[in-house]
Amino acid sequence: MKLIHIHPRDNVAVALEEIRAGEQLNADGVDITAAEDIPRGHKIALSDLAAGDPVIKYGNTIALAAQAIGAGSWVHTHNAKTGLSEDASYVYEHKTYPLPETAARTWRGYRRRDGRAAIRNEIWIIPIVGCVNGIAKQLVEANQDLVRGSIDGLYYYPHPFGCSQLGDDLAQTKKLLAALVRHPNAGGVLCLGLGCENLTLEMFREALGNYDPERVRFLTTQEVEDELEAGTELLKELAAYAGQFTREELPASELVVGMKCGGSDGLSGITANPAVGRFSDLLIALGGSTVLTEVPEMFGAENILFSRCENQAVFDKAVRMVNDFKKYFVDHGQVVYENPSPGNKAGGITTLEDKSCGCVQKGGSAQIVDVLSYAEPVTKKGLNLLSGPGNDLVSATDLTAAGVHLILFTTGRGTPFGAPAPTIKISTSTALYEKKRGWIDFNAGTVAEGRETLDEAGERLLDYVLRVAGGEKTLAEKHGCREISIFKDGVVL
């Protein structure tokens, strides 16, 4: 099969492999002759389109023809354009879809003293200010002997902020770092400060609220003679505390999984993203929770999500989230459709609507139960939307701060990065999976090859997620790829 016709309404099909000019093709009974070479993942017109006609994919308009396009022609940025603008109005038209039936599942995780579940039992060093990143690094390198027994690792998360920030930026840094400290995958946390920064440890303690003093310790490096010696003693105490936790059988209903994509291509919305959507529906059917973010990559497909908000109040929050992000673009003099990236276009994505309609496939068909602000924790079971940008590191850090145990990251081009939460890379094609065996954990390209259905891929992904939750390491974890990036908007002093 060389073409896939995603939805009966579509007037384009997607090439599953490279097509040569003159090839005779068939898409759901429509015979077509390729008028030119069509790269894999790119679109071919199934009928003649006049200038201004909608280009329909996923059953939705993903572009407008910028000129006349003949049947069999390649449809891409040279002859199609976005139809988006900054202005849009939304009406709540509620839709519901049944969730799949599935048997109860379990995994082996850690039970924290506050009752939360965790998939890792790590010790984290959180720098409160970027000035102490080097000290955090030295402490981690010098104390790897503490990683033993049930302790899964010792890590630090450098960043450049915590000082010379004002207003919302300082507040966001404080909120994000405090949320990381509270993450259940950290069995013990050392909060490392300098002593003269804007974000003082006193302010940070207030942001944390109630915390277990056995689990969270603080060190202001200017106040001690030897910060490495003092830090090592605190890490030993944290290791003694964290080492008390051991894995036990826990229900799948306690898992919280984040979902995002990066380096998308023309197969993202056909294989990897809808496979994640099937997984999301399965986990929610089991009583678990999933979180979808990357608000700018919802533009053009937001109504697909809005119709599944479980009530008017959730719909209103979702509309506010999208409009606030559009305002953010406009306030900076940018158009909302300044997307996709060069890599996305090379992979077959023509417009932001094209990208967004593929992106939201990760949300499956479940009802949206809540809309969260940046770094706000998940509190409701089911599908949640989280405010955040599309940038991979920023949005993955945002998801971690929201409390997800792990992240499903779909990609058509590949990336090695990992968040503090274990990050599972899912390829859109078998070719990418085979090329980047050091990066890709799970191959969804089997769907394009007809080797399994999306439902079967979703079931296989659920099995793999439960293994990772039970301790199996992702490739990013094995390679030590763990980064954070904090969303900022204002001045630096």
N, C-alpha and C positions, 0 to 999 in steps of 0.2 A: 504494500500500500504506500503510494507516494504522496497522496494528499489526504488531509482530514478536513471534513466539512463539519464544523463544530455545532452549529445550530441550524435548524431548517430555514430560518429567515435570512441566514447569511448570504451575501452576494460575493463573498470571497472565500477561498479555501487556503489552508496553510500547507506549505511543502514540508513533508517529513524527511526528505532528502533532496539533494540538489537536482534540479530539473533542467534539461537542455531544451533550447528552442526547437520547436517542431515535434516534440514528444506528444503522443496521444494519451490523454488522461481522462479519468472519470472520477467525479465527486458526487456520491449519492445519486447515481443515475444520470448526472449531467456530464455529457461528453465535452471535452475541451481540448484544444490544441495550444500548447505553450507558444506564445508569440515571441518569447525571448527567454534567455536563461533566468531561472528563479533560484536564488540561494536557499539553502535549508532554513526553515523557520520563518520564511517570508511569505507574503500573500500573493495569490493569483486571482485575477478577476474572473468570475464565473459568467458574467454577462456584461454587455456594454454599459458604461456609466457616462452620463453627461457631466459637464462641469457643474459643481454644486450639489450633485447627487450624494446621498449618504453612503459611506462605506460601512457595511454591517458585518460585525464579527461578534461572537458570543451572543448573538441575538440583539445586540445593541449597536448604535452608531458610534464608531470609533474614529471617524474622520469624515471629511468632505472631499470629494474629488476636486482637485485644483484645476483640472483640465479634462478633456474627454479621455476616457480610458477604455480601450477595446477589450473584449472578452479574450482571455488568455494572457493578458498583459500583467507584468509585475506591478504591484500596487505598493508604493512606499513613499518616502519623503519627497521624491522628485515630482510626484503627481497627486499627492494627497496632503491635506492640511488639517490642523486641529479646528474644532468648532467651539472650543471653550472660551469663556470670558470670565471676568471677575464677578459678574452679577448672575445670580441664580435664585430662584424661589423654590421652596419645597413644601409639599403637602403630605401629611401623614396618611398613607394608604397601607394599612396593616396586612401583612401576609404571613402565614405560618406553613411550615413544612414538617412532615413527620421525621423523627429521628430513627436511626436504625435500631433494631433489636439485637442485643449482644449479651453474652453471658458475663457474669461478674469476673473481674480480673484483680490480681494482687501484684505487689512488687515488694522488695525488701529494702526498707529505708530506715531512717533514724527518727525517733520520736523526741522532740525537744521538751524541756520542762514546762513551757507554756502551752503545750499540746499540739504545736505545729509539726508537720512532717518535713523531712529534709531528704535529699537524695545524695548529698555529700556531707562529710564531717571534716571540714577544713578549718585552718586558722588563717585569718586575713589580717593584714596590716593596712589600715586606711589612713593615708596622709591627709591631714586636715588642711594643709597648705602645700603647694608644690615645692617649696624650699627644702622640705625634708624627704623628697623622693629618694635621694641618694642614701640617706640613713636607712630608710625602709628597705632598699635593695640590699644593703650590707647586712641587715638583720636577717633577712630571708636567706641569703647565701650562707651565713655563718651558723644557722640553726636548723639545717635540714635533718639533723639527727633527731629532731622532735617528731618527724613524720614516721610514726611507727604504730603498731597496733591498729586501732580503728580510725586513726587520724589519716585522712586521705591526701593532705597536702598543706603546704605553707606558702602563701602568696601575698603579694602587695600590688596595689593599683595606683600607679603614678598618674598625675594630672598637673596642669600648670596653674590652677586657681586657688581660691581661699584667701587671697590678699589682692589689694589694688582693684577690688570690685565694689560696685555700689548697687543699691536698690534691688531690683528684681534678679540681677545676675548673682549677687551675693546670696540672696534668698534661695535661688535655684541650686547653687552649689551646696549650700547647707542642707537643703531638703534631699538632694540626690545622695550625698555622702551619708547622711543619717539613715536613709532607706537601705543603703548597702550594709551598714552596720547591723541593721535589724534582719538581714536576709537569713532564712533558716539554714541554708547550706553552710554557713559559717558557725562552727561549734564554739569558736572563741575569736574575739576581735581586739586588736590593739589599735587605738586611735592615737595617731602620732602628730603632735603639733610642734611649732617652733617656739612661739611665745610672744611675738610682736605682730602677728597677722590680724587682719580684719576679723576673720572668723575665729574668734577666741574659743578655747575649749569650754569656757563657761556658756557661751552662746550655743555651742554644739551640744552640750549636755541638755540644755533646754529643748533643743530640736529633737533630741532622742526621746524625751519623755521618760517613762518608766523603763528601766533596763535592769538586767541581772548583773550585779557587780562582779560575780564570778566569771561571767561570760565576756564582759566588756571592760577593758582596762584603758587607762589614759597615760600618756607620757608627754610632757612639755620639755623638749630637748635643751632649751636654754637654761632650765632650772636645775640640771644635774651636771656633775663634773664629767662623767663618762656615759654618754647616751647609749652606746652599744652594750655596755655592761648592764645598765638599768633596763634597757629594752629586752635583753636576753632573759633577765630574771622574770620579767612580766610574761614573756612568751612561754617560759617553763611553767608558770602558774596556769596560764591558759591551756597549755597542752595537758596538764594534769586534769583540768576540768573537762576538756573536750574528750579526752581519752576514756571517760566513763560511758560514753554513748556507744551502743552497738546496734547493728541492723536487726530489724524484726519485720514480720509480715504486715503489710499495710494495704488498704484497699486503693484501687485505682482512682476512686472518688476524691482522694486527697491530693492528686497531682494538679499542678498549675503549669501550663505550657505556653510559652510565647511563640508567636509566628511572625516571620518577616521574610523578605526576599532581597536579593542583591545581584547585580550583574545579570538581570533578566534577559531572556531572549524570546523568540517567537514561539517556543515550546513551553515556556513557563506556565502560561494559562491553560495548557492542554494536558500536561503531565504532572509536574511537581506540585504546582499550586493547588489544583483540584484534589490531588492525592492527600495533601495536607488538610484540605477541607473535609475529606472523608474521615481522616483521622480525628479532626476536631469534633465532628458529629458523633463519632464513636466514643471519644473520651467524655463528652458532655452527656451522652446517653448512659454512661457509667457513673455519672454524678460528679465528674471532674470539671475543670475550668480551663479555658484557653483565652489568650489575649492577642488581639490584632492591633498593630500600630501603623506608622508611616502615613500620616494624614495627607500630605501632598500627593501621595500615590493612591488616594481614594478619589481625588478630583476627577470628575467625569463618570464615575461609577458609584458615587455616594448614594444615589437613590436605591441601588441594589441592596445596600446595607440598611438604609433608613427604613425601608418597608418591613424589615425584620425586627425593628425595635419593639420590645414586648409591650410598651405602653407609650402614651403621649409624653410623659415626663422624660423617658429615656430618649425618645425621638427629639425632643427639644434640646437636650444636652448634646446629642450627636450633631444637630444642625449648628449649635453654638460652637462646637469644637471645629467644624469645618470652616465656618465663617470667620472665626478668630484666626485660623491659619491663613485664610485668604487675605485678611486684613494685614497680617504680618508680612506677606509678600508685597502688598500694595504700599504699605508704610515704608518699605525699603526700595520702592520704585521698580519692583520686579513684576512680571506678568505671572499669573498662576500656572500657565502651561509651559514654563521654561523647564521642560523635562520631556522626553527621556534623555539619558546620557548618550554620548557617542557609542559606548559599548552596547547599550540597549538597541540603538538603531542598527548597528552592525549585525545584531542577532535577529533582527526582523521586526522590532517594535517601531511603529511609525509615529504615533502621537501619544500624548499623556492619557487620552481616553483608552487607547489600545493597551497601554501599560496598566492602567488602573483596573480595567475590566478583567485582566488576567490576575492582577494583584489580589483583588477582593475574593478570588476563588478560594483563598486560604481560609476564609471565614466559614466555609461550608454552607449549611442551610439552617443552622440553629438560630433561635431567638437571641437578640442582643439584650443582655440583662443590665448592663451598666456602662457608663462612659467615664473614664478616669482622666484626671489632669496629669501633667508631667510628673513622673515618679510617685504617683499616688498608688497605695497598695490595693491589690485585689481583695474584695470582701464578699463578693457574690459568686455563687456557683453558676457556671454557664459561660457563654461567649461575652467577653468584655472588649470594648474599644479603648485604646490608650492614646492620649494626645502626645505626639512627638513627630519629628521630621523623618525623612526617608534615609538620611545618612546612616550607613551601616553601623558604625561604632556608637553614634549617639543614640540611635533607636534601640540597639541591643543592650546598651547600658540602661536605658529607660525601662526596658522590659525587665531587666534584672532587678532594678530598683522597685518595680511594681510587685516583686516577689515571685516571679516565675521560677520554677525549679530548673527548667532547661528551655532551650530555644531551638525551634525548627527553622532552618535557614535554607530557602530554596535558591538555586542559582543556575543560570545557563552558561556562565563563563568561568565560575570558580573563584574562590577567595580563601586564604588560609586563616583569617582572623578568628578569634574566639572572644566571647564575653566572659564575665565572671561566672555566669551560669553556663553549664555545659552546652555547647553549641553544635547541633547536628547539621551537617551540610548535606543537602539533597539535590542531586543533579537532575536537570531536565532531560538529559540525553545519556545514552550508554556511551557515546563517544567521549563526553566529558568525564564520565565516571572512570573509564579506562585510561584516559590521558592523565588525570590528576588523582591517582590512587592515594597520594599522601594528603589530600584535602577532603575528598568526598566520602561520606559515611554511608550514604544510601542512594541507590540508583532508581529514579522514577522513569527513566527512559524506556523501561520495559513496556510501559503503557503505549508509547508511540509505535513500538515494534509489534504490538498485538500479543505480547507474551502474557499479559495479565490485564484485568480490568482495573478501573480506578478504585472500585470497591475492594478488590483484592490487594492493590497497592496500599490502600488505607489500613487494611487489616495487618499487612506485613509491617507497616510503619508503627502501628500500635505495639506489635510484638517487640520491635526494636527499641522503642521508647521505654518500655517496661524493663528491658535489659539494661539500658543506660541508667534508668532510675535506680536499678538494683546494684549499680557499681561498675558496669562496663564502661570503659573510657572512650570518649570520642577522639577522633584524630587530632582536633585542636588541643584537647587536654594532653594527649600524648606528646605533642610537639611544644607544649608550654605556651600556646597562643592564648593570652588573656589580657584584654585591654579594656579601658573605659574612656569615654569622652563625654564631657558635660556640655549641655546646650547653653549657649550664651547669646546675648543680643546687644548688650550695652557697651559702655566705654571701659577702658582699662586705664587706671590712674598712672 
